[in-house]
Amino acid sequence: MNWTVRYHRDVEDDLESITASAARRILRAIDTKLTKAPLQFGAPLSGNLSTFRKLRIGDYRLVYQVINAEVTVYVLAVGPRRDKEIYNAASKRVR
């Protein structure tokens, strides 16, 4: 079964802010992993992001939510993990 992927409006800016090769790797991971078996990959988050999961792609993290009822993966944020900056950005977008 293929899952539909939806993106938060700021994810395009996230991808433009990183190198082109990293952005391609992230998009390839979305296509090969999250569209096929989003619960098999990544790990659950906690706190105010407890309904989301994270996927490690090199030095970058992708924060996403699996919506089983709609067979949809919602990509909330993409960015470097350093100083938990990706999780702070994701938390702000949830509000």
PDB file with one MODEL, atoms N, CA, C and O in Angstrom:
MODEL        1
ATOM      1  N   MET A   1       0.842  -1.176   0.000  1.00  0.00           N
ATOM      2  CA  MET A   1       0.000   0.000   0.000  1.00  0.00           C
ATOM      3  C   MET A   1       0.890   1.242   0.000  1.00  0.00           C
ATOM      4  O   MET A   1       1.857   1.324   0.757  1.00  0.00           O
ATOM      5  N   ASN A   2       0.556   2.193  -0.845  1.00  0.00           N
ATOM      6  CA  ASN A   2       1.288   3.451  -0.881  1.00  0.00           C
ATOM      7  C   ASN A   2       0.556   4.501  -0.058  1.00  0.00           C
ATOM      8  O   ASN A   2      -0.663   4.646  -0.145  1.00  0.00           O
ATOM      9  N   TRP A   3       1.323   5.226   0.736  1.00  0.00           N
ATOM     10  CA  TRP A   3       0.799   6.294   1.579  1.00  0.00           C
ATOM     11  C   TRP A   3       0.932   7.619   0.834  1.00  0.00           C
ATOM     12  O   TRP A   3       1.902   7.841   0.110  1.00  0.00           O
ATOM     13  N   THR A   4      -0.040   8.483   1.020  1.00  0.00           N
ATOM     14  CA  THR A   4       0.007   9.828   0.471  1.00  0.00           C
ATOM     15  C   THR A   4       0.845  10.695   1.411  1.00  0.00           C
ATOM     16  O   THR A   4       0.769  10.548   2.631  1.00  0.00           O
ATOM     17  N   VAL A   5       1.635  11.588   0.846  1.00  0.00           N
ATOM     18  CA  VAL A   5       2.465  12.484   1.661  1.00  0.00           C
ATOM     19  C   VAL A   5       1.965  13.914   1.473  1.00  0.00           C
ATOM     20  O   VAL A   5       1.822  14.395   0.349  1.00  0.00           O
ATOM     21  N   ARG A   6       1.702  14.582   2.595  1.00  0.00           N
ATOM     22  CA  ARG A   6       1.354  16.002   2.608  1.00  0.00           C
ATOM     23  C   ARG A   6       2.451  16.745   3.358  1.00  0.00           C
ATOM     24  O   ARG A   6       3.097  16.182   4.242  1.00  0.00           O
ATOM     25  N   TYR A   7       2.659  18.001   3.006  1.00  0.00           N
ATOM     26  CA  TYR A   7       3.731  18.792   3.609  1.00  0.00           C
ATOM     27  C   TYR A   7       3.187  20.059   4.259  1.00  0.00           C
ATOM     28  O   TYR A   7       2.273  20.702   3.742  1.00  0.00           O
ATOM     29  N   HIS A   8       3.773  20.401   5.408  1.00  0.00           N
ATOM     30  CA  HIS A   8       3.510  21.705   6.026  1.00  0.00           C
ATOM     31  C   HIS A   8       4.022  22.771   5.055  1.00  0.00           C
ATOM     32  O   HIS A   8       4.976  22.532   4.314  1.00  0.00           O
ATOM     33  N   ARG A   9       3.402  23.924   5.059  1.00  0.00           N
ATOM     34  CA  ARG A   9       3.761  24.966   4.084  1.00  0.00           C
ATOM     35  C   ARG A   9       5.212  25.433   4.192  1.00  0.00           C
ATOM     36  O   ARG A   9       5.748  25.964   3.219  1.00  0.00           O
ATOM     37  N   ASP A  10       5.863  25.254   5.341  1.00  0.00           N
ATOM     38  CA  ASP A  10       7.237  25.719   5.521  1.00  0.00           C
ATOM     39  C   ASP A  10       8.296  24.674   5.161  1.00  0.00           C
ATOM     40  O   ASP A  10       9.490  24.973   5.198  1.00  0.00           O
ATOM     41  N   VAL A  11       7.885  23.479   4.820  1.00  0.00           N
ATOM     42  CA  VAL A  11       8.861  22.426   4.501  1.00  0.00           C
ATOM     43  C   VAL A  11       9.653  22.786   3.246  1.00  0.00           C
ATOM     44  O   VAL A  11      10.837  22.459   3.156  1.00  0.00           O
ATOM     45  N   GLU A  12       9.028  23.447   2.285  1.00  0.00           N
ATOM     46  CA  GLU A  12       9.751  23.869   1.084  1.00  0.00           C
ATOM     47  C   GLU A  12      10.906  24.790   1.461  1.00  0.00           C
ATOM     48  O   GLU A  12      12.008  24.655   0.929  1.00  0.00           O
ATOM     49  N   ASP A  13      10.659  25.727   2.378  1.00  0.00           N
ATOM     50  CA  ASP A  13      11.722  26.624   2.861  1.00  0.00           C
ATOM     51  C   ASP A  13      12.805  25.830   3.592  1.00  0.00           C
ATOM     52  O   ASP A  13      13.993  26.121   3.458  1.00  0.00           O
ATOM     53  N   ASP A  14      12.385  24.825   4.368  1.00  0.00           N
ATOM     54  CA  ASP A  14      13.354  23.971   5.072  1.00  0.00           C
ATOM     55  C   ASP A  14      14.309  23.330   4.074  1.00  0.00           C
ATOM     56  O   ASP A  14      15.524  23.337   4.271  1.00  0.00           O
ATOM     57  N   LEU A  15      13.755  22.780   3.011  1.00  0.00           N
ATOM     58  CA  LEU A  15      14.578  22.084   2.013  1.00  0.00           C
ATOM     59  C   LEU A  15      15.474  23.045   1.247  1.00  0.00           C
ATOM     60  O   LEU A  15      16.594  22.689   0.880  1.00  0.00           O
ATOM     61  N   GLU A  16      14.994  24.254   1.002  1.00  0.00           N
ATOM     62  CA  GLU A  16      15.808  25.244   0.296  1.00  0.00           C
ATOM     63  C   GLU A  16      16.954  25.764   1.154  1.00  0.00           C
ATOM     64  O   GLU A  16      17.939  26.280   0.626  1.00  0.00           O
ATOM     65  N   SER A  17      16.834  25.634   2.480  1.00  0.00           N
ATOM     66  CA  SER A  17      17.863  26.159   3.372  1.00  0.00           C
ATOM     67  C   SER A  17      19.030  25.192   3.574  1.00  0.00           C
ATOM     68  O   SER A  17      20.026  25.548   4.204  1.00  0.00           O
ATOM     69  N   ILE A  18      18.915  23.979   3.046  1.00  0.00           N
ATOM     70  CA  ILE A  18      20.004  23.004   3.178  1.00  0.00           C
ATOM     71  C   ILE A  18      20.614  22.750   1.809  1.00  0.00           C
ATOM     72  O   ILE A  18      20.107  23.232   0.797  1.00  0.00           O
ATOM     73  N   THR A  19      21.697  21.996   1.780  1.00  0.00           N
ATOM     74  CA  THR A  19      22.359  21.745   0.497  1.00  0.00           C
ATOM     75  C   THR A  19      21.449  20.943  -0.425  1.00  0.00           C
ATOM     76  O   THR A  19      20.576  20.201   0.027  1.00  0.00           O
ATOM     77  N   ALA A  20      21.669  21.106  -1.710  1.00  0.00           N
ATOM     78  CA  ALA A  20      20.848  20.413  -2.709  1.00  0.00           C
ATOM     79  C   ALA A  20      20.984  18.896  -2.574  1.00  0.00           C
ATOM     80  O   ALA A  20      20.004  18.168  -2.730  1.00  0.00           O
ATOM     81  N   SER A  21      22.192  18.422  -2.286  1.00  0.00           N
ATOM     82  CA  SER A  21      22.382  16.970  -2.171  1.00  0.00           C
ATOM     83  C   SER A  21      21.653  16.417  -0.940  1.00  0.00           C
ATOM     84  O   SER A  21      21.098  15.319  -0.992  1.00  0.00           O
ATOM     85  N   ALA A  22      21.653  17.168   0.159  1.00  0.00           N
ATOM     86  CA  ALA A  22      20.935  16.731   1.360  1.00  0.00           C
ATOM     87  C   ALA A  22      19.431  16.742   1.103  1.00  0.00           C
ATOM     88  O   ALA A  22      18.718  15.838   1.538  1.00  0.00           O
ATOM     89  N   ALA A  23      18.956  17.749   0.407  1.00  0.00           N
ATOM     90  CA  ALA A  23      17.526  17.834   0.091  1.00  0.00           C
ATOM     91  C   ALA A  23      17.106  16.646  -0.778  1.00  0.00           C
ATOM     92  O   ALA A  23      16.036  16.073  -0.570  1.00  0.00           O
ATOM     93  N   ARG A  24      17.944  16.277  -1.749  1.00  0.00           N
ATOM     94  CA  ARG A  24      17.635  15.116  -2.597  1.00  0.00           C
ATOM     95  C   ARG A  24      17.593  13.835  -1.772  1.00  0.00           C
ATOM     96  O   ARG A  24      16.721  12.992  -1.979  1.00  0.00           O
ATOM     97  N   ARG A  25      18.529  13.685  -0.839  1.00  0.00           N
ATOM     98  CA  ARG A  25      18.533  12.498   0.034  1.00  0.00           C
ATOM     99  C   ARG A  25      17.270  12.420   0.869  1.00  0.00           C
ATOM    100  O   ARG A  25      16.697  11.345   1.045  1.00  0.00           O
ATOM    101  N   ILE A  26      16.843  13.551   1.376  1.00  0.00           N
ATOM    102  CA  ILE A  26      15.637  13.599   2.209  1.00  0.00           C
ATOM    103  C   ILE A  26      14.405  13.247   1.379  1.00  0.00           C
ATOM    104  O   ILE A  26      13.564  12.461   1.815  1.00  0.00           O
ATOM    105  N   LEU A  27      14.299  13.823   0.193  1.00  0.00           N
ATOM    106  CA  LEU A  27      13.155  13.520  -0.669  1.00  0.00           C
ATOM    107  C   LEU A  27      13.156  12.055  -1.104  1.00  0.00           C
ATOM    108  O   LEU A  27      12.097  11.439  -1.226  1.00  0.00           O
ATOM    109  N   ARG A  28      14.338  11.505  -1.336  1.00  0.00           N
ATOM    110  CA  ARG A  28      14.448  10.080  -1.692  1.00  0.00           C
ATOM    111  C   ARG A  28      14.008   9.204  -0.513  1.00  0.00           C
ATOM    112  O   ARG A  28      13.347   8.187  -0.719  1.00  0.00           O
ATOM    113  N   ALA A  29      14.365   9.586   0.712  1.00  0.00           N
ATOM    114  CA  ALA A  29      13.954   8.826   1.896  1.00  0.00           C
ATOM    115  C   ALA A  29      12.441   8.891   2.078  1.00  0.00           C
ATOM    116  O   ALA A  29      11.815   7.899   2.452  1.00  0.00           O
ATOM    117  N   ILE A  30      11.863  10.039   1.818  1.00  0.00           N
ATOM    118  CA  ILE A  30      10.406  10.161   1.900  1.00  0.00           C
ATOM    119  C   ILE A  30       9.760   9.213   0.896  1.00  0.00           C
ATOM    120  O   ILE A  30       8.808   8.501   1.215  1.00  0.00           O
ATOM    121  N   ASP A  31      10.296   9.217  -0.319  1.00  0.00           N
ATOM    122  CA  ASP A  31       9.717   8.393  -1.385  1.00  0.00           C
ATOM    123  C   ASP A  31       9.908   6.896  -1.150  1.00  0.00           C
ATOM    124  O   ASP A  31       9.012   6.103  -1.440  1.00  0.00           O
ATOM    125  N   THR A  32      11.063   6.509  -0.629  1.00  0.00           N
ATOM    126  CA  THR A  32      11.336   5.075  -0.469  1.00  0.00           C
ATOM    127  C   THR A  32      10.864   4.506   0.857  1.00  0.00           C
ATOM    128  O   THR A  32      10.574   3.312   0.941  1.00  0.00           O
ATOM    129  N   LYS A  33      10.781   5.318   1.881  1.00  0.00           N
ATOM    130  CA  LYS A  33      10.421   4.807   3.209  1.00  0.00           C
ATOM    131  C   LYS A  33       9.024   5.228   3.645  1.00  0.00           C
ATOM    132  O   LYS A  33       8.197   4.380   3.980  1.00  0.00           O
ATOM    133  N   LEU A  34       8.757   6.520   3.641  1.00  0.00           N
ATOM    134  CA  LEU A  34       7.507   6.994   4.213  1.00  0.00           C
ATOM    135  C   LEU A  34       6.292   6.696   3.346  1.00  0.00           C
ATOM    136  O   LEU A  34       5.187   6.558   3.870  1.00  0.00           O
ATOM    137  N   THR A  35       6.469   6.593   2.038  1.00  0.00           N
ATOM    138  CA  THR A  35       5.326   6.254   1.194  1.00  0.00           C
ATOM    139  C   THR A  35       5.012   4.765   1.231  1.00  0.00           C
ATOM    140  O   THR A  35       3.925   4.345   0.835  1.00  0.00           O
ATOM    141  N   LYS A  36       5.965   3.969   1.705  1.00  0.00           N
ATOM    142  CA  LYS A  36       5.784   2.512   1.735  1.00  0.00           C
ATOM    143  C   LYS A  36       5.366   1.995   3.113  1.00  0.00           C
ATOM    144  O   LYS A  36       4.378   1.270   3.227  1.00  0.00           O
ATOM    145  N   ALA A  37       6.108   2.361   4.154  1.00  0.00           N
ATOM    146  CA  ALA A  37       5.852   1.837   5.505  1.00  0.00           C
ATOM    147  C   ALA A  37       6.289   2.851   6.555  1.00  0.00           C
ATOM    148  O   ALA A  37       7.323   2.657   7.194  1.00  0.00           O
ATOM    149  N   PRO A  38       5.533   3.922   6.748  1.00  0.00           N
ATOM    150  CA  PRO A  38       5.974   5.000   7.637  1.00  0.00           C
ATOM    151  C   PRO A  38       6.129   4.606   9.101  1.00  0.00           C
ATOM    152  O   PRO A  38       6.904   5.231   9.825  1.00  0.00           O
ATOM    153  N   LEU A  39       5.412   3.589   9.545  1.00  0.00           N
ATOM    154  CA  LEU A  39       5.543   3.172  10.947  1.00  0.00           C
ATOM    155  C   LEU A  39       6.739   2.258  11.166  1.00  0.00           C
ATOM    156  O   LEU A  39       7.200   2.092  12.296  1.00  0.00           O
ATOM    157  N   GLN A  40       7.238   1.669  10.096  1.00  0.00           N
ATOM    158  CA  GLN A  40       8.399   0.779  10.200  1.00  0.00           C
ATOM    159  C   GLN A  40       9.689   1.583  10.370  1.00  0.00           C
ATOM    160  O   GLN A  40      10.652   1.104  10.969  1.00  0.00           O
ATOM    161  N   PHE A  41       9.701   2.782   9.850  1.00  0.00           N
ATOM    162  CA  PHE A  41      10.898   3.621   9.909  1.00  0.00           C
ATOM    163  C   PHE A  41      10.680   4.740  10.922  1.00  0.00           C
ATOM    164  O   PHE A  41       9.543   5.043  11.283  1.00  0.00           O
ATOM    165  N   GLY A  42      11.739   5.334  11.366  1.00  0.00           N
ATOM    166  CA  GLY A  42      11.634   6.436  12.311  1.00  0.00           C
ATOM    167  C   GLY A  42      11.325   5.963  13.716  1.00  0.00           C
ATOM    168  O   GLY A  42      11.217   4.765  13.982  1.00  0.00           O
ATOM    169  N   ALA A  43      11.186   6.919  14.602  1.00  0.00           N
ATOM    170  CA  ALA A  43      10.936   6.627  16.016  1.00  0.00           C
ATOM    171  C   ALA A  43       9.955   7.655  16.557  1.00  0.00           C
ATOM    172  O   ALA A  43       9.936   8.797  16.099  1.00  0.00           O
ATOM    173  N   PRO A  44       9.139   7.259  17.530  1.00  0.00           N
ATOM    174  CA  PRO A  44       8.177   8.208  18.099  1.00  0.00           C
ATOM    175  C   PRO A  44       8.866   9.307  18.896  1.00  0.00           C
ATOM    176  O   PRO A  44       9.922   9.096  19.491  1.00  0.00           O
ATOM    177  N   LEU A  45       8.252  10.474  18.896  1.00  0.00           N
ATOM    178  CA  LEU A  45       8.735  11.597  19.691  1.00  0.00           C
ATOM    179  C   LEU A  45       7.919  11.688  20.973  1.00  0.00           C
ATOM    180  O   LEU A  45       6.956  10.945  21.159  1.00  0.00           O
ATOM    181  N   SER A  46       8.308  12.599  21.851  1.00  0.00           N
ATOM    182  CA  SER A  46       7.605  12.742  23.134  1.00  0.00           C
ATOM    183  C   SER A  46       7.216  14.203  23.344  1.00  0.00           C
ATOM    184  O   SER A  46       7.464  15.056  22.492  1.00  0.00           O
ATOM    185  N   GLY A  47       6.609  14.471  24.481  1.00  0.00           N
ATOM    186  CA  GLY A  47       6.203  15.836  24.823  1.00  0.00           C
ATOM    187  C   GLY A  47       5.102  16.327  23.917  1.00  0.00           C
ATOM    188  O   GLY A  47       4.189  15.578  23.570  1.00  0.00           O
ATOM    189  N   ASN A  48       5.188  17.599  23.529  1.00  0.00           N
ATOM    190  CA  ASN A  48       4.131  18.161  22.683  1.00  0.00           C
ATOM    191  C   ASN A  48       4.190  17.639  21.249  1.00  0.00           C
ATOM    192  O   ASN A  48       3.317  17.954  20.440  1.00  0.00           O
ATOM    193  N   LEU A  49       5.211  16.844  20.929  1.00  0.00           N
ATOM    194  CA  LEU A  49       5.315  16.209  19.611  1.00  0.00           C
ATOM    195  C   LEU A  49       5.038  14.704  19.701  1.00  0.00           C
ATOM    196  O   LEU A  49       5.476  13.935  18.846  1.00  0.00           O
ATOM    197  N   SER A  50       4.315  14.297  20.733  1.00  0.00           N
ATOM    198  CA  SER A  50       4.115  12.860  20.970  1.00  0.00           C
ATOM    199  C   SER A  50       3.291  12.157  19.895  1.00  0.00           C
ATOM    200  O   SER A  50       3.326  10.930  19.807  1.00  0.00           O
ATOM    201  N   THR A  51       2.561  12.896  19.085  1.00  0.00           N
ATOM    202  CA  THR A  51       1.811  12.269  17.994  1.00  0.00           C
ATOM    203  C   THR A  51       2.631  12.223  16.701  1.00  0.00           C
ATOM    204  O   THR A  51       2.133  11.808  15.654  1.00  0.00           O
ATOM    205  N   PHE A  52       3.896  12.656  16.788  1.00  0.00           N
ATOM    206  CA  PHE A  52       4.777  12.698  15.625  1.00  0.00           C
ATOM    207  C   PHE A  52       5.905  11.686  15.765  1.00  0.00           C
ATOM    208  O   PHE A  52       6.146  11.137  16.840  1.00  0.00           O
ATOM    209  N   ARG A  53       6.581  11.457  14.660  1.00  0.00           N
ATOM    210  CA  ARG A  53       7.736  10.560  14.618  1.00  0.00           C
ATOM    211  C   ARG A  53       8.905  11.312  13.990  1.00  0.00           C
ATOM    212  O   ARG A  53       8.708  12.335  13.335  1.00  0.00           O
ATOM    213  N   LYS A  54      10.117  10.808  14.189  1.00  0.00           N
ATOM    214  CA  LYS A  54      11.298  11.408  13.567  1.00  0.00           C
ATOM    215  C   LYS A  54      11.991  10.361  12.718  1.00  0.00           C
ATOM    216  O   LYS A  54      12.019   9.180  13.063  1.00  0.00           O
ATOM    217  N   LEU A  55      12.543  10.803  11.615  1.00  0.00           N
ATOM    218  CA  LEU A  55      13.323   9.940  10.741  1.00  0.00           C
ATOM    219  C   LEU A  55      14.702  10.561  10.597  1.00  0.00           C
ATOM    220  O   LEU A  55      14.832  11.727  10.223  1.00  0.00           O
ATOM    221  N   ARG A  56      15.721   9.781  10.893  1.00  0.00           N
ATOM    222  CA  ARG A  56      17.102  10.263  10.780  1.00  0.00           C
ATOM    223  C   ARG A  56      17.584  10.031   9.357  1.00  0.00           C
ATOM    224  O   ARG A  56      17.501   8.923   8.825  1.00  0.00           O
ATOM    225  N   ILE A  57      18.094  11.110   8.747  1.00  0.00           N
ATOM    226  CA  ILE A  57      18.653  11.041   7.407  1.00  0.00           C
ATOM    227  C   ILE A  57      19.989  11.768   7.463  1.00  0.00           C
ATOM    228  O   ILE A  57      20.054  12.977   7.240  1.00  0.00           O
ATOM    229  N   GLY A  58      21.048  11.033   7.759  1.00  0.00           N
ATOM    230  CA  GLY A  58      22.359  11.652   7.949  1.00  0.00           C
ATOM    231  C   GLY A  58      22.327  12.577   9.148  1.00  0.00           C
ATOM    232  O   GLY A  58      21.913  12.175  10.235  1.00  0.00           O
ATOM    233  N   ASP A  59      22.763  13.819   8.959  1.00  0.00           N
ATOM    234  CA  ASP A  59      22.758  14.815  10.032  1.00  0.00           C
ATOM    235  C   ASP A  59      21.421  15.541  10.148  1.00  0.00           C
ATOM    236  O   ASP A  59      21.276  16.453  10.961  1.00  0.00           O
ATOM    237  N   TYR A  60      20.459  15.143   9.347  1.00  0.00           N
ATOM    238  CA  TYR A  60      19.165  15.818   9.315  1.00  0.00           C
ATOM    239  C   TYR A  60      18.080  14.942   9.931  1.00  0.00           C
ATOM    240  O   TYR A  60      18.198  13.719  10.001  1.00  0.00           O
ATOM    241  N   ARG A  61      17.023  15.611  10.372  1.00  0.00           N
ATOM    242  CA  ARG A  61      15.874  14.915  10.920  1.00  0.00           C
ATOM    243  C   ARG A  61      14.627  15.396  10.193  1.00  0.00           C
ATOM    244  O   ARG A  61      14.503  16.562   9.819  1.00  0.00           O
ATOM    245  N   LEU A  62      13.721  14.466  10.010  1.00  0.00           N
ATOM    246  CA  LEU A  62      12.440  14.765   9.401  1.00  0.00           C
ATOM    247  C   LEU A  62      11.382  14.445  10.445  1.00  0.00           C
ATOM    248  O   LEU A  62      11.350  13.330  10.967  1.00  0.00           O
ATOM    249  N   VAL A  63      10.525  15.392  10.754  1.00  0.00           N
ATOM    250  CA  VAL A  63       9.459  15.198  11.746  1.00  0.00           C
ATOM    251  C   VAL A  63       8.168  15.006  10.970  1.00  0.00           C
ATOM    252  O   VAL A  63       7.782  15.848  10.159  1.00  0.00           O
ATOM    253  N   TYR A  64       7.503  13.881  11.231  1.00  0.00           N
ATOM    254  CA  TYR A  64       6.292  13.573  10.483  1.00  0.00           C
ATOM    255  C   TYR A  64       5.251  12.912  11.370  1.00  0.00           C
ATOM    256  O   TYR A  64       5.544  12.435  12.466  1.00  0.00           O
ATOM    257  N   GLN A  65       4.026  12.898  10.859  1.00  0.00           N
ATOM    258  CA  GLN A  65       2.905  12.306  11.578  1.00  0.00           C
ATOM    259  C   GLN A  65       2.218  11.313  10.644  1.00  0.00           C
ATOM    260  O   GLN A  65       1.998  11.597   9.466  1.00  0.00           O
ATOM    261  N   VAL A  66       1.887  10.158  11.185  1.00  0.00           N
ATOM    262  CA  VAL A  66       1.169   9.144  10.419  1.00  0.00           C
ATOM    263  C   VAL A  66      -0.312   9.262  10.759  1.00  0.00           C
ATOM    264  O   VAL A  66      -0.703   9.166  11.922  1.00  0.00           O
ATOM    265  N   ILE A  67      -1.121   9.469   9.741  1.00  0.00           N
ATOM    266  CA  ILE A  67      -2.574   9.575   9.922  1.00  0.00           C
ATOM    267  C   ILE A  67      -3.186   8.327   9.308  1.00  0.00           C
ATOM    268  O   ILE A  67      -3.491   8.292   8.116  1.00  0.00           O
ATOM    269  N   ASN A  68      -3.362   7.299  10.139  1.00  0.00           N
ATOM    270  CA  ASN A  68      -3.830   5.998   9.665  1.00  0.00           C
ATOM    271  C   ASN A  68      -5.174   6.066   8.966  1.00  0.00           C
ATOM    272  O   ASN A  68      -5.359   5.437   7.924  1.00  0.00           O
ATOM    273  N   ALA A  69      -6.108   6.811   9.515  1.00  0.00           N
ATOM    274  CA  ALA A  69      -7.471   6.866   8.963  1.00  0.00           C
ATOM    275  C   ALA A  69      -7.489   7.378   7.524  1.00  0.00           C
ATOM    276  O   ALA A  69      -8.376   7.026   6.746  1.00  0.00           O
ATOM    277  N   GLU A  70      -6.512   8.208   7.173  1.00  0.00           N
ATOM    278  CA  GLU A  70      -6.450   8.796   5.831  1.00  0.00           C
ATOM    279  C   GLU A  70      -5.363   8.170   4.967  1.00  0.00           C
ATOM    280  O   GLU A  70      -5.215   8.542   3.803  1.00  0.00           O
ATOM    281  N   VAL A  71      -4.599   7.225   5.516  1.00  0.00           N
ATOM    282  CA  VAL A  71      -3.438   6.620   4.838  1.00  0.00           C
ATOM    283  C   VAL A  71      -2.547   7.751   4.321  1.00  0.00           C
ATOM    284  O   VAL A  71      -2.179   7.795   3.147  1.00  0.00           O
ATOM    285  N   THR A  72      -2.214   8.666   5.243  1.00  0.00           N
ATOM    286  CA  THR A  72      -1.453   9.865   4.905  1.00  0.00           C
ATOM    287  C   THR A  72      -0.301  10.059   5.875  1.00  0.00           C
ATOM    288  O   THR A  72      -0.416   9.783   7.069  1.00  0.00           O
ATOM    289  N   VAL A  73       0.808  10.538   5.337  1.00  0.00           N
ATOM    290  CA  VAL A  73       1.957  10.958   6.142  1.00  0.00           C
ATOM    291  C   VAL A  73       2.039  12.475   6.006  1.00  0.00           C
ATOM    292  O   VAL A  73       2.073  13.009   4.898  1.00  0.00           O
ATOM    293  N   TYR A  74       2.070  13.165   7.150  1.00  0.00           N
ATOM    294  CA  TYR A  74       2.152  14.621   7.162  1.00  0.00           C
ATOM    295  C   TYR A  74       3.548  15.022   7.602  1.00  0.00           C
ATOM    296  O   TYR A  74       3.925  14.793   8.752  1.00  0.00           O
ATOM    297  N   VAL A  75       4.319  15.615   6.704  1.00  0.00           N
ATOM    298  CA  VAL A  75       5.687  16.050   7.007  1.00  0.00           C
ATOM    299  C   VAL A  75       5.606  17.456   7.589  1.00  0.00           C
ATOM    300  O   VAL A  75       5.173  18.396   6.923  1.00  0.00           O
ATOM    301  N   LEU A  76       6.030  17.579   8.844  1.00  0.00           N
ATOM    302  CA  LEU A  76       5.920  18.845   9.566  1.00  0.00           C
ATOM    303  C   LEU A  76       7.159  19.719   9.417  1.00  0.00           C
ATOM    304  O   LEU A  76       7.047  20.931   9.235  1.00  0.00           O
ATOM    305  N   ALA A  77       8.345  19.106   9.494  1.00  0.00           N
ATOM    306  CA  ALA A  77       9.576  19.899   9.456  1.00  0.00           C
ATOM    307  C   ALA A  77      10.756  19.042   9.035  1.00  0.00           C
ATOM    308  O   ALA A  77      10.768  17.829   9.246  1.00  0.00           O
ATOM    309  N   VAL A  78      11.747  19.689   8.437  1.00  0.00           N
ATOM    310  CA  VAL A  78      12.992  19.036   8.022  1.00  0.00           C
ATOM    311  C   VAL A  78      14.127  19.976   8.398  1.00  0.00           C
ATOM    312  O   VAL A  78      14.043  21.181   8.162  1.00  0.00           O
ATOM    313  N   GLY A  79      15.191  19.428   8.984  1.00  0.00           N
ATOM    314  CA  GLY A  79      16.319  20.287   9.308  1.00  0.00           C
ATOM    315  C   GLY A  79      17.393  19.568  10.089  1.00  0.00           C
ATOM    316  O   GLY A  79      17.252  18.390  10.418  1.00  0.00           O
ATOM    317  N   PRO A  80      18.481  20.287  10.391  1.00  0.00           N
ATOM    318  CA  PRO A  80      19.578  19.689  11.154  1.00  0.00           C
ATOM    319  C   PRO A  80      19.173  19.462  12.610  1.00  0.00           C
ATOM    320  O   PRO A  80      18.363  20.206  13.163  1.00  0.00           O
ATOM    321  N   ARG A  81      19.733  18.451  13.207  1.00  0.00           N
ATOM    322  CA  ARG A  81      19.410  18.130  14.590  1.00  0.00           C
ATOM    323  C   ARG A  81      20.117  19.050  15.578  1.00  0.00           C
ATOM    324  O   ARG A  81      19.648  19.212  16.705  1.00  0.00           O
ATOM    325  N   ARG A  82      21.216  19.645  15.187  1.00  0.00           N
ATOM    326  CA  ARG A  82      22.062  20.411  16.118  1.00  0.00           C
ATOM    327  C   ARG A  82      21.231  21.279  17.065  1.00  0.00           C
ATOM    328  O   ARG A  82      20.310  21.986  16.657  1.00  0.00           O
ATOM    329  N   ASP A  83      21.589  21.196  18.320  1.00  0.00           N
ATOM    330  CA  ASP A  83      20.935  21.965  19.386  1.00  0.00           C
ATOM    331  C   ASP A  83      19.412  21.813  19.368  1.00  0.00           C
ATOM    332  O   ASP A  83      18.677  22.712  19.779  1.00  0.00           O
ATOM    333  N   LYS A  84      18.963  20.669  18.889  1.00  0.00           N
ATOM    334  CA  LYS A  84      17.523  20.347  18.843  1.00  0.00           C
ATOM    335  C   LYS A  84      16.717  21.395  18.083  1.00  0.00           C
ATOM    336  O   LYS A  84      15.524  21.573  18.328  1.00  0.00           O
ATOM    337  N   GLU A  85      17.383  22.089  17.154  1.00  0.00           N
ATOM    338  CA  GLU A  85      16.721  23.170  16.431  1.00  0.00           C
ATOM    339  C   GLU A  85      15.530  22.667  15.609  1.00  0.00           C
ATOM    340  O   GLU A  85      14.533  23.378  15.481  1.00  0.00           O
ATOM    341  N   ILE A  86      15.616  21.467  15.057  1.00  0.00           N
ATOM    342  CA  ILE A  86      14.505  20.930  14.268  1.00  0.00           C
ATOM    343  C   ILE A  86      13.276  20.696  15.145  1.00  0.00           C
ATOM    344  O   ILE A  86      12.147  20.945  14.723  1.00  0.00           O
ATOM    345  N   TYR A  87      13.505  20.217  16.363  1.00  0.00           N
ATOM    346  CA  TYR A  87      12.373  19.940  17.247  1.00  0.00           C
ATOM    347  C   TYR A  87      11.724  21.223  17.754  1.00  0.00           C
ATOM    348  O   TYR A  87      10.511  21.271  17.958  1.00  0.00           O
ATOM    349  N   ASN A  88      12.528  22.259  17.956  1.00  0.00           N
ATOM    350  CA  ASN A  88      11.977  23.566  18.337  1.00  0.00           C
ATOM    351  C   ASN A  88      11.128  24.140  17.217  1.00  0.00           C
ATOM    352  O   ASN A  88      10.045  24.673  17.458  1.00  0.00           O
ATOM    353  N   ALA A  89      11.626  24.027  15.980  1.00  0.00           N
ATOM    354  CA  ALA A  89      10.861  24.521  14.816  1.00  0.00           C
ATOM    355  C   ALA A  89       9.571  23.748  14.665  1.00  0.00           C
ATOM    356  O   ALA A  89       8.522  24.335  14.400  1.00  0.00           O
ATOM    357  N   ALA A  90       9.634  22.439  14.831  1.00  0.00           N
ATOM    358  CA  ALA A  90       8.433  21.596  14.708  1.00  0.00           C
ATOM    359  C   ALA A  90       7.410  21.958  15.774  1.00  0.00           C
ATOM    360  O   ALA A  90       6.215  22.039  15.488  1.00  0.00           O
ATOM    361  N   SER A  91       7.870  22.175  16.996  1.00  0.00           N
ATOM    362  CA  SER A  91       6.957  22.532  18.098  1.00  0.00           C
ATOM    363  C   SER A  91       6.214  23.824  17.786  1.00  0.00           C
ATOM    364  O   SER A  91       5.022  23.937  18.073  1.00  0.00           O
ATOM    365  N   LYS A  92       6.902  24.792  17.205  1.00  0.00           N
ATOM    366  CA  LYS A  92       6.261  26.067  16.880  1.00  0.00           C
ATOM    367  C   LYS A  92       5.204  25.884  15.797  1.00  0.00           C
ATOM    368  O   LYS A  92       4.192  26.585  15.797  1.00  0.00           O
ATOM    369  N   ARG A  93       5.427  24.950  14.878  1.00  0.00           N
ATOM    370  CA  ARG A  93       4.485  24.732  13.781  1.00  0.00           C
ATOM    371  C   ARG A  93       3.232  23.977  14.229  1.00  0.00           C
ATOM    372  O   ARG A  93       2.187  24.066  13.584  1.00  0.00           O
ATOM    373  N   VAL A  94       3.337  23.241  15.325  1.00  0.00           N
ATOM    374  CA  VAL A  94       2.193  22.490  15.826  1.00  0.00           C
ATOM    375  C   VAL A  94       1.152  23.415  16.428  1.00  0.00           C
ATOM    376  O   VAL A  94      -0.045  23.139  16.348  1.00  0.00           O
ATOM    377  N   ARG A  95       1.584  24.485  17.017  1.00  0.00           N
ATOM    378  CA  ARG A  95       0.680  25.413  17.723  1.00  0.00           C
ATOM    379  C   ARG A  95      -0.360  26.012  16.842  1.00  0.00           C
ATOM    380  O   ARG A  95      -1.180  26.804  17.306  1.00  0.00           O
TER     381      ARG A  95
ENDMDL
END
